[in-house]
Amino acid sequence: MTRGLLMLLAAPVGLGWVVPSAHADPVTYVNSVNVRPGFSFPSGDAAIAYGRGVCDKIAAGRSYGQIIGDIKVEVTGGDEGLANYLVGQAINELCPELIGPLRDSAANYRPGAP
């Protein structure tokens, strides 16, 4: 009986309880970007494509400052806050697995620095 109880208690360890991995949520991304004033993507698909492009830049090793700079020129008309918001939404909803590399590249970032 004791052996059976030990086997039962050891089963969860042997099964390897795993925390579910983060997953992309493009619907939440589009909704978040569409409700925030300052963005004018022509469609949800265009917003997703741009956000995935941000993810591609992160995956390619571009720095946070470079990505923010691109967004300020391409999307937000120079608005640092909107650029930061867009990066946050992209990383949280489209490519959460890249949050570590993004965080590392942003460690010494200073807004407005050349």
Secondary structure as UniProt FT lines:
FT   HELIX           2..15
FT   HELIX           26..35
FT   TURN            37..38
FT   HELIX           44..59
FT   TURN            60..61
FT   HELIX           64..74
FT   TURN            77..78
FT   HELIX           80..93
FT   HELIX           96..98
FT   HELIX           99..105
FT   TURN            106..108
FT   TURN            111..112
//
